[in-house]
Amino acid sequence: MPILQFQRSRLNADQLLINWQLNKKIKKLYQFINFFSLFQSDNQFISNLNYNRVQLKNYVVLIQQGEVNDGINIQGSFNRNSQQSNIYEEYFDSNCQENDVKQQTQYYYNEGVALFQQNKYQEAIGFFNKAIDLEPNKWNYHYQKGLALFQQQKNLAAIQCFDRVIKIKPYDSHPYFYKGLSLNKLRRYDEAIGCFNIVLMIEKSDSQAFYNKGLSLFQSQRYQEAITCFDQVELEEDCNANFYKGQALMSLKRFQNAITCFNKVIQKDPENIESQNLKGLALNQLNQDTEAINCFQQSIRLNPNDSFPYYKKGISLIALNQNKQALACFDQAIAVDQDNDEIYYQKGLVLVQLNRFLEAIRCFEEAVLINPKNASSLNQKGLALVSLNRHYEAISFFKKAQSIDPAVMYMRNLADTLLYCGRKAESKYWYLIARQNIEIIKQKI
C-alpha cells in the first residue's frame, strides 16, 4: 500500500494535549482549609490547617509542573490528627458524593486521550465508549474513538465514528480527511476521493488532502489526475509526493520526467532504495543500461539482502551482452531469495546463451518447481531439449506450456517439434490452431 500521511499539526491542539484540571476533591479541600484559616491560629488544630494549606499549595504546584504522575491521595498527603481526619471525612462525605455527568464524561475522555498518547488504543476506546454512553452528542468523543480505531486498522468501525462526527459537525474537515484515509485502506478509492474533495472545499490549500487524493487517483490508474494532485504538494519538500508522481509518470511512459522526480527524492533521502530501483528501471526503458546498473549497485550497497537490485542489474548486463557478469548477479540474487522463479528463469536464459543447456534445464525445472504455472520456463526447457536433440522429450513441455498459456509461440514450437518427429497430422493441427490464434489477435488489434 502507498504511504498514507496524516499527521496534521492542527489536529491534536484541542484533543490530544489536554491540560488536566485539579481533582474536584482537591478544590473542595482547598476551600475547606481556606475557610478555617480565617480563624486565629492559637489553636493547634487551626495551626495544622494552616500548615496543610501550604502543603496543599506546594502539591498543586507539583501537579501543574507534571512532577506528580500517579493517583492523588489527598488524605495521605497531610499531617493531621484524628480530629482533623474526622472533619475531612465528614466534609468529603457531604460535598463529594455527587458526580455530575459532565465531569464524569470529561474524566473518561481525558483518560482515553492519555491512553491514546501511549498507543494503548484498545484501552482508550473503552474510555471513549464510556464517555459516549453518557454524552452521545459530543463530536470529539466519536472523533477520538475513530482515530484509535484507525490506528488499529479497524477501518470500517473508524468510518462509522467519522460519519457520526460529520453528522454532528458537518463543516469540519478532519473527519472527512480521516474517513478518506480509511476508505483508501479499504481500496474504496472513488469514495475516498469524494472525501478529500470535501476537505479541499473547506480548506483549499491542504497539502495532505491533495497528496492522499493523489494516492487514490494513482491506485485507480488515473495517473494524469494523480500527477496534478501531487503538483499541489510542496514537491521540493515532500519525498512521498515526488516518489508517487515519478511512478505515475512511468506508467505514462514519461521516463525522463520520472527520473527527475526520483532524483529529487534521492537528493533529499540518499538512502531511499525504492527510488534508486525505480530510477534504474526508468533508465532501462531509455536504454541507458550502464547508468541503470549504477542505480542498482547503489541499492545493493544500501541493502545487500534484497534480491531485486541483483536481479535487475543482471537484466541490464544482459542488455550490454555481459552474460557472464549477469550470471554472477543472478547467482547472488538466488543466494538471497531461493523462492523467486523469475530469477531462475532469467539465469536459465543466460545459460542457454552460453550453450550450457543442461544447467539451463535445471534452472527452468527449479522455476517450474517454485511456480508450476510458469509457462515460459516450460517452453524454454523444451527448446533446450531440442538444442540437445531430445525432441521427443521436448513435446510434452511445449504441450504443458500452451495448456497454461495458449500463446502462438508455444503452439508453433509444439508444431515444429511434432513435424520433426514425423507426427505430421498432429503438427498440422497445431499449425492450424496457431494460425487461428494469429487471426484472433489481429482482429483484436
C-alpha positions as CSV (number, residue, x, y, z in Angstrom):
1,M,0.0,0.0,0.0
2,P,1.1,3.6,-0.6
3,I,2.4,5.7,2.3
4,L,-0.6,7.5,3.9
5,Q,0.3,10.8,5.5
6,F,-2.0,12.0,8.2
7,Q,0.0,13.8,10.9
8,R,-1.5,17.3,10.7
9,S,-0.3,19.7,13.3
10,R,-3.6,21.4,13.9
11,L,-5.3,18.1,14.7
12,N,-4.2,17.5,18.3
13,A,-4.2,21.1,19.5
14,D,-7.6,20.7,21.3
15,Q,-7.9,16.9,21.7
16,L,-4.6,15.3,22.4
17,L,-2.8,18.0,24.5
18,I,-5.1,18.0,27.5
19,N,-4.5,20.5,30.3
20,W,-5.5,18.3,33.3
21,Q,-7.8,20.1,35.8
22,L,-7.3,19.7,39.5
23,N,-9.3,16.9,41.1
24,K,-12.7,18.1,42.5
25,K,-11.8,16.8,45.9
26,I,-8.6,19.0,46.0
27,K,-10.6,22.0,45.1
28,K,-13.2,21.3,47.8
29,L,-10.4,20.6,50.4
30,Y,-8.6,23.8,49.4
31,Q,-11.8,25.8,50.0
32,F,-12.3,24.0,53.3
33,I,-8.8,24.8,54.6
34,N,-9.1,28.4,53.5
35,F,-12.4,28.7,55.4
36,F,-10.8,27.5,58.6
37,S,-7.7,29.6,58.1
38,L,-9.8,32.7,58.7
39,F,-9.7,31.9,62.4
40,Q,-6.9,32.7,64.8
41,S,-4.0,30.3,64.7
42,D,-3.6,29.9,68.5
43,N,-5.4,26.6,68.3
44,Q,-3.2,23.6,67.4
45,F,-5.9,22.4,65.1
46,I,-6.0,25.7,63.2
47,S,-2.2,25.7,63.1
48,N,-2.2,22.3,61.5
49,L,-4.8,23.5,58.9
50,N,-2.5,26.5,58.0
51,Y,0.4,24.1,57.7
52,N,-1.7,21.8,55.5
53,R,-2.8,24.8,53.3
54,V,0.8,25.5,52.5
55,Q,1.4,21.8,51.8
56,L,-1.6,21.7,49.5
57,K,-0.4,24.7,47.6
58,N,3.0,23.0,47.1
59,Y,1.3,19.8,46.0
60,V,-0.8,21.7,43.5
61,V,2.3,23.3,42.0
62,L,3.9,19.9,41.6
63,I,0.8,18.6,39.8
64,Q,0.9,21.6,37.5
65,Q,4.6,21.1,36.7
66,G,3.9,17.4,35.9
67,E,6.1,16.1,38.7
68,V,3.3,14.1,40.3
69,N,2.1,11.3,37.9
70,D,0.3,8.8,39.9
71,G,-3.0,8.9,41.6
72,I,-3.8,11.7,44.1
73,N,-4.2,10.5,47.7
74,I,-5.4,13.6,49.4
75,Q,-5.9,12.1,52.8
76,G,-2.4,10.7,52.9
77,S,-0.8,13.9,51.8
78,F,-1.3,15.9,55.1
79,N,-0.2,15.7,58.6
80,R,-3.4,15.6,60.6
81,N,-4.6,14.5,64.0
82,S,-7.7,12.3,64.4
83,Q,-9.9,15.3,64.9
84,Q,-8.8,16.7,61.6
85,S,-9.3,13.4,60.0
86,N,-12.9,13.2,61.1
87,I,-13.6,16.7,59.9
88,Y,-12.0,16.0,56.5
89,E,-14.0,12.8,56.1
90,E,-17.3,14.5,57.0
91,Y,-16.5,17.2,54.5
92,F,-15.8,14.8,51.7
93,D,-18.9,12.8,52.5
94,S,-21.2,15.8,52.5
95,N,-19.7,17.6,49.5
96,C,-18.2,15.0,47.1
97,Q,-21.0,12.4,46.8
98,E,-22.5,14.0,43.6
99,N,-20.7,13.0,40.4
100,D,-22.3,15.1,37.7
101,V,-22.3,13.7,34.1
102,K,-20.3,16.5,32.6
103,Q,-17.3,15.9,35.0
104,Q,-17.5,12.2,34.7
105,T,-17.5,12.2,30.9
106,Q,-14.6,14.6,30.8
107,Y,-12.7,12.3,33.1
108,Y,-13.4,9.3,30.8
109,Y,-12.4,11.3,27.8
110,N,-9.2,12.6,29.3
111,E,-8.3,9.1,30.4
112,G,-8.9,7.9,26.8
113,V,-6.7,10.6,25.4
114,A,-3.9,9.8,27.8
115,L,-4.1,6.1,26.8
116,F,-4.2,7.1,23.1
117,Q,-1.0,9.1,23.5
118,Q,0.6,5.9,25.0
119,N,-0.5,3.9,21.9
120,K,-2.9,1.9,24.1
121,Y,-5.7,2.2,21.6
122,Q,-8.0,-0.6,22.8
123,E,-8.0,0.6,26.4
124,A,-8.5,4.2,25.1
125,I,-11.6,3.0,23.1
126,G,-13.1,1.6,26.3
127,F,-12.9,5.0,28.0
128,F,-14.2,6.8,24.9
129,N,-17.2,4.4,24.8
130,K,-18.0,5.3,28.4
131,A,-17.9,9.0,27.6
132,I,-20.1,8.4,24.6
133,D,-22.6,6.5,26.7
134,L,-23.0,9.4,29.0
135,E,-22.9,12.2,26.3
136,P,-23.5,10.7,22.9
137,N,-23.6,14.0,21.0
138,K,-20.1,15.2,21.8
139,W,-18.3,15.1,18.4
140,N,-14.8,15.0,19.8
141,Y,-15.6,11.7,21.7
142,H,-16.6,10.0,18.5
143,Y,-13.7,11.6,16.6
144,Q,-11.0,10.4,19.1
145,K,-12.5,6.9,19.1
146,G,-12.4,6.9,15.3
147,L,-8.7,7.8,15.5
148,A,-8.0,5.0,17.9
149,L,-9.8,2.5,15.6
150,F,-8.0,3.9,12.6
151,Q,-4.7,3.2,14.3
152,Q,-5.8,-0.4,14.9
153,Q,-6.6,-0.8,11.2
154,K,-10.3,-1.2,12.1
155,N,-11.3,1.0,9.2
156,L,-15.0,0.2,8.9
157,A,-15.6,0.9,12.5
158,A,-13.5,4.1,12.2
159,I,-15.6,5.2,9.3
160,Q,-18.8,4.9,11.4
161,C,-17.2,7.1,14.0
162,F,-16.2,9.7,11.5
163,D,-19.7,9.6,10.0
164,R,-21.1,10.4,13.4
165,V,-18.7,13.4,13.7
166,I,-19.8,14.6,10.3
167,K,-23.4,14.4,11.3
168,I,-22.7,16.5,14.4
169,K,-20.2,18.9,12.9
170,P,-20.5,18.8,9.1
171,Y,-18.2,21.8,8.4
172,D,-15.1,20.4,10.0
173,S,-12.5,18.9,7.5
174,H,-10.9,16.5,9.9
175,P,-13.5,13.7,9.9
176,Y,-13.7,13.8,6.1
177,F,-9.9,13.6,5.9
178,Y,-9.7,10.5,8.2
179,K,-12.7,8.9,6.6
180,G,-10.9,9.3,3.3
181,L,-7.7,7.6,4.7
182,S,-9.8,4.7,6.0
183,L,-11.5,4.3,2.6
184,N,-8.1,4.4,0.9
185,K,-7.0,1.5,3.1
186,L,-10.2,-0.4,2.1
187,R,-9.4,0.3,-1.6
188,R,-12.6,2.2,-2.0
189,Y,-10.8,4.8,-3.9
190,D,-13.7,6.7,-5.5
191,E,-15.3,7.2,-2.2
192,A,-12.0,8.3,-0.7
193,I,-11.6,10.9,-3.5
194,G,-15.0,12.3,-2.6
195,C,-14.0,12.8,1.0
196,F,-10.7,14.5,0.0
197,N,-12.7,16.8,-2.4
198,I,-14.8,17.9,0.6
199,V,-11.7,18.6,2.6
200,L,-10.4,20.7,-0.2
201,M,-13.6,22.6,-0.4
202,I,-13.3,23.5,3.3
203,E,-9.5,24.0,3.3
204,K,-8.4,24.8,-0.3
205,S,-4.6,24.5,0.3
206,D,-4.5,21.4,2.4
207,S,-1.3,19.6,1.1
208,Q,-2.1,16.3,2.8
209,A,-5.6,16.2,1.3
210,F,-4.0,16.8,-2.2
211,Y,-1.4,14.1,-1.5
212,N,-3.8,11.4,-0.3
213,K,-6.3,12.3,-3.1
214,G,-3.4,11.8,-5.5
215,L,-2.8,8.3,-4.0
216,S,-6.4,7.4,-4.5
217,L,-6.2,8.5,-8.1
218,F,-2.9,6.7,-8.6
219,Q,-4.4,3.5,-7.3
220,S,-7.3,4.0,-9.6
221,Q,-4.8,4.2,-12.5
222,R,-5.9,7.8,-13.2
223,Y,-2.3,8.9,-13.5
224,Q,-2.6,12.3,-15.0
225,E,-5.1,13.4,-12.4
226,A,-2.8,12.0,-9.7
227,I,0.1,14.0,-11.1
228,T,-2.0,17.2,-10.9
229,C,-2.7,16.5,-7.2
230,F,0.9,15.7,-6.4
231,D,1.9,19.0,-8.1
232,Q,-0.2,20.8,-5.4
233,V,2.0,19.5,-2.7
234,E,5.3,21.2,-1.9
235,L,7.3,18.7,-4.0
236,E,10.7,20.1,-3.2
237,E,10.0,19.1,0.5
238,D,7.8,16.1,0.1
239,C,9.6,12.9,-0.9
240,N,6.5,10.8,-0.9
241,A,4.7,13.0,-3.4
242,N,7.7,13.1,-5.7
243,F,8.0,9.3,-5.4
244,Y,4.4,8.6,-6.4
245,K,4.5,11.3,-9.1
246,G,7.5,9.5,-10.5
247,Q,5.7,6.2,-10.6
248,A,2.7,7.8,-12.3
249,L,4.9,9.3,-14.9
250,M,6.5,5.9,-15.5
251,S,3.0,4.4,-16.1
252,L,2.5,7.1,-18.7
253,K,5.9,6.2,-20.2
254,R,7.3,9.6,-19.5
255,F,10.5,8.1,-18.2
256,Q,12.8,11.1,-18.3
257,N,10.3,13.1,-16.2
258,A,10.1,10.2,-13.8
259,I,13.8,10.2,-13.4
260,T,13.7,13.9,-12.5
261,C,11.2,13.0,-9.7
262,F,13.3,10.1,-8.4
263,N,16.4,12.3,-8.4
264,K,14.6,14.8,-6.1
265,V,13.8,12.0,-3.7
266,I,17.3,10.7,-3.7
267,Q,18.8,14.2,-3.3
268,K,16.7,14.6,-0.1
269,D,16.9,11.0,1.0
270,P,20.1,9.4,-0.4
271,E,19.2,6.0,1.2
272,N,15.8,5.7,-0.5
273,I,16.3,2.3,-2.1
274,E,12.9,2.2,-3.9
275,S,13.7,5.4,-5.7
276,Q,17.1,4.1,-6.7
277,N,15.5,0.9,-8.1
278,L,12.7,2.8,-10.0
279,K,15.2,5.2,-11.4
280,G,17.2,2.2,-12.6
281,L,14.1,0.8,-14.3
282,A,13.3,4.1,-16.0
283,L,16.9,4.2,-17.3
284,N,16.5,0.7,-18.6
285,Q,13.5,1.9,-20.6
286,L,15.6,4.6,-22.1
287,N,18.3,2.0,-23.0
288,Q,20.7,3.7,-20.6
289,D,21.7,0.4,-19.1
290,T,25.1,1.5,-17.7
291,E,23.5,4.3,-15.7
292,A,20.8,1.8,-14.6
293,I,23.5,-0.6,-13.3
294,N,24.9,2.3,-11.2
295,C,21.5,2.7,-9.6
296,F,21.1,-1.0,-8.8
297,Q,24.6,-1.1,-7.5
298,Q,23.7,1.7,-5.1
299,S,20.6,-0.2,-3.9
300,I,22.8,-3.3,-3.3
301,R,25.2,-1.2,-1.2
302,L,22.3,0.1,0.9
303,N,20.7,-3.3,1.3
304,P,22.7,-6.3,0.2
305,N,19.9,-8.7,1.4
306,D,17.4,-7.6,-1.3
307,S,17.3,-9.8,-4.4
308,F,15.6,-7.2,-6.6
309,P,18.6,-5.0,-7.5
310,Y,20.9,-8.0,-8.1
311,Y,18.2,-9.4,-10.5
312,K,17.7,-6.1,-12.3
313,K,21.4,-5.5,-12.5
314,G,21.7,-8.9,-14.2
315,I,19.0,-7.9,-16.7
316,S,20.9,-4.7,-17.5
317,L,24.1,-6.6,-18.0
318,I,22.3,-9.0,-20.5
319,A,21.3,-5.9,-22.5
320,L,25.0,-5.0,-22.6
321,N,25.9,-8.6,-23.7
322,Q,27.8,-9.1,-20.5
323,N,26.3,-12.6,-19.9
324,K,28.9,-14.0,-17.5
325,Q,28.6,-10.9,-15.2
326,A,24.8,-11.2,-15.5
327,L,25.1,-14.9,-14.4
328,A,27.0,-13.8,-11.3
329,C,24.3,-11.3,-10.5
330,F,21.6,-14.0,-10.8
331,D,23.6,-16.3,-8.5
332,Q,23.7,-13.5,-5.9
333,A,20.0,-12.9,-6.2
334,I,19.3,-16.6,-5.7
335,A,21.5,-16.7,-2.7
336,V,19.3,-14.0,-1.2
337,D,16.0,-15.4,-2.4
338,Q,15.7,-19.1,-3.4
339,D,11.9,-18.8,-4.0
340,N,11.8,-16.5,-6.9
341,D,11.0,-18.4,-10.1
342,E,11.8,-15.4,-12.4
343,I,15.4,-15.3,-11.2
344,Y,15.9,-19.0,-12.1
345,Y,14.2,-18.4,-15.5
346,Q,16.5,-15.5,-16.4
347,K,19.5,-17.4,-15.2
348,G,18.4,-20.3,-17.5
349,L,18.2,-17.9,-20.4
350,V,21.8,-16.7,-19.9
351,L,23.0,-20.3,-19.6
352,V,21.3,-21.0,-23.0
353,Q,23.2,-18.1,-24.5
354,L,26.4,-19.6,-23.1
355,N,25.4,-23.0,-24.6
356,R,25.2,-24.6,-21.2
357,F,21.9,-26.4,-21.9
358,L,21.9,-28.9,-19.1
359,E,22.5,-26.3,-16.5
360,A,19.8,-24.2,-18.2
361,I,17.3,-27.1,-18.0
362,R,18.0,-27.4,-14.2
363,C,17.2,-23.7,-13.8
364,F,13.9,-24.0,-15.7
365,E,13.0,-27.0,-13.6
366,E,13.6,-25.0,-10.4
367,A,11.4,-22.2,-11.8
368,V,8.6,-24.7,-12.5
369,L,9.0,-26.3,-9.1
370,I,8.5,-22.9,-7.5
371,N,5.7,-21.9,-9.8
372,P,4.1,-24.8,-11.7
373,K,2.3,-22.2,-13.9
374,N,5.4,-20.7,-15.3
375,A,4.7,-21.4,-18.9
376,S,7.8,-19.6,-20.1
377,S,10.1,-21.9,-18.2
378,L,8.3,-25.0,-19.6
379,N,8.7,-23.6,-23.1
380,Q,12.4,-22.8,-22.6
381,K,13.0,-26.2,-21.2
382,G,11.5,-27.7,-24.3
383,L,13.7,-25.5,-26.5
384,A,16.8,-26.5,-24.5
385,L,15.9,-30.2,-25.0
386,V,15.5,-29.5,-28.8
387,S,19.0,-28.0,-28.7
388,L,20.3,-31.3,-27.2
389,N,18.4,-33.2,-30.0
390,R,15.9,-34.6,-27.4
391,H,12.9,-33.7,-29.5
392,Y,10.6,-36.4,-28.2
393,E,11.1,-35.2,-24.6
394,A,10.5,-31.6,-25.6
395,I,7.0,-32.3,-26.9
396,S,5.4,-32.8,-23.5
397,F,6.8,-29.5,-22.2
398,F,5.5,-27.5,-25.2
399,K,2.1,-29.0,-24.6
400,K,2.2,-28.1,-20.9
401,A,3.3,-24.5,-21.8
402,Q,0.4,-23.9,-24.3
403,S,-2.1,-25.5,-21.9
404,I,-1.2,-22.9,-19.3
405,D,-0.8,-20.0,-21.7
406,P,-2.2,-20.6,-25.3
407,A,0.5,-18.4,-26.8
408,V,1.1,-18.7,-30.5
409,M,4.8,-19.1,-30.0
410,Y,4.3,-22.2,-27.8
411,M,1.9,-23.7,-30.4
412,R,4.4,-23.1,-33.2
413,N,7.2,-24.7,-31.1
414,L,5.0,-27.7,-30.5
415,A,4.0,-28.0,-34.2
416,D,7.7,-27.7,-35.3
417,T,8.8,-30.4,-32.9
418,L,5.9,-32.7,-33.9
419,L,6.8,-32.3,-37.5
420,Y,10.5,-33.1,-36.8
421,C,9.4,-36.3,-35.1
422,G,7.3,-37.3,-38.1
423,R,3.9,-36.7,-36.4
424,K,2.5,-34.8,-39.4
425,A,-1.2,-34.9,-38.6
426,E,-0.7,-33.5,-35.0
427,S,1.7,-31.0,-36.4
428,K,-0.8,-29.8,-39.0
429,Y,-3.4,-29.5,-36.3
430,W,-1.2,-27.2,-34.1
431,Y,-0.1,-25.1,-37.1
432,L,-3.9,-24.5,-37.8
433,I,-4.6,-23.6,-34.2
434,A,-1.7,-21.2,-34.1
435,R,-2.9,-19.6,-37.4
436,Q,-6.4,-19.2,-36.0
437,N,-5.0,-17.5,-32.9
438,I,-3.0,-15.1,-35.0
439,E,-6.2,-14.1,-36.8
440,I,-7.9,-13.6,-33.5
441,I,-5.1,-11.4,-32.3
442,K,-5.1,-9.3,-35.5
443,Q,-8.9,-8.8,-35.1
444,K,-8.4,-7.5,-31.5
445,I,-5.6,-5.2,-32.7
